[in-house]
Amino acid sequence: MLTIGTITDVVDVQGPSALAAALVNEDSDCVQGIAAWALGHIGNHVASHATAVIQADVLPRLLRICSDESVSERLAYKVSPHL
């Protein structure tokens, strides 16, 4: 059974690290865009969550996506608001 938890629950189970890995390891623009969206919402919640996102090394990964010319324009557009 799937239990819906809080953002704190996601942070506690290393969610930001898993989402950061999806930014690099997934080929799907859709999956990468959703990971960026989720990380943006986690990081905007409270300071401790922002710290968890920073510690997951997310910002350099988001910047790489936005500056990589081989990345689709659509993905760069989805990622950029979460920098």
C-alpha positions in Angstrom: 0.0 0.0 0.0 1.3 3.4 -0.9 1.3 6.0 1.9 1.4 9.6 1.1 3.7 11.4 3.5 5.0 14.9 4.0 7.9 16.7 2.4 9.8 16.1 5.6 9.3 12.4 5.0 10.7 12.7 1.5 13.7 14.5 2.8 14.2 12.0 5.6 14.5 9.1 3.1 17.1 10.9 1.0 14.5 11.9 -1.6 16.5 14.9 -2.8 19.5 12.6 -3.6 17.3 10.2 -5.6 15.7 13.1 -7.5 19.2 14.6 -8.2 20.3 11.3 -9.6 17.3 11.3 -11.9 18.4 14.6 -13.3 21.6 12.9 -14.5 20.7 9.2 -15.1 17.3 9.5 -16.7 17.0 10.0 -20.5 13.4 11.1 -20.4 12.9 14.9 -20.5 9.6 14.2 -18.7 11.2 12.4 -15.8 14.0 15.0 -15.5 11.4 17.9 -15.6 9.3 16.2 -12.9 12.5 15.7 -10.8 13.4 19.4 -11.2 9.9 20.4 -10.2 9.9 18.2 -7.1 13.3 19.5 -6.0 12.1 23.1 -6.5 9.1 22.5 -4.3 11.1 20.6 -1.6 13.7 23.4 -1.5 11.1 26.1 -1.2 9.4 24.6 1.8 11.7 25.4 4.8 15.4 26.1 5.3 16.2 22.5 6.4 14.7 21.2 3.2 16.6 23.8 1.1 19.8 22.6 2.8 19.0 19.0 1.9 18.5 20.0 -1.7 21.8 21.9 -1.7 23.6 18.9 -0.1 22.3 16.6 -2.8 24.4 18.7 -5.3 21.3 19.7 -7.3 22.2 23.2 -8.3 25.1 22.3 -10.5 23.0 19.6 -12.2 20.2 22.1 -12.9 22.7 24.6 -14.3 24.2 22.0 -16.5 20.8 21.1 -17.9 20.0 24.7 -18.7 23.4 25.5 -20.3 23.8 22.2 -22.3 22.9 22.9 -25.9 22.1 19.3 -26.5 19.3 19.4 -24.0 15.8 20.0 -25.5 14.5 23.5 -25.2 11.4 22.1 -23.5 13.5 20.5 -20.7 15.6 23.7 -20.2 12.3 25.7 -19.9 10.9 23.2 -17.3 14.1 23.3 -15.3 15.0 27.0 -15.3 12.3 28.2 -12.8 13.7 25.8 -10.2 17.2 27.3 -10.1 
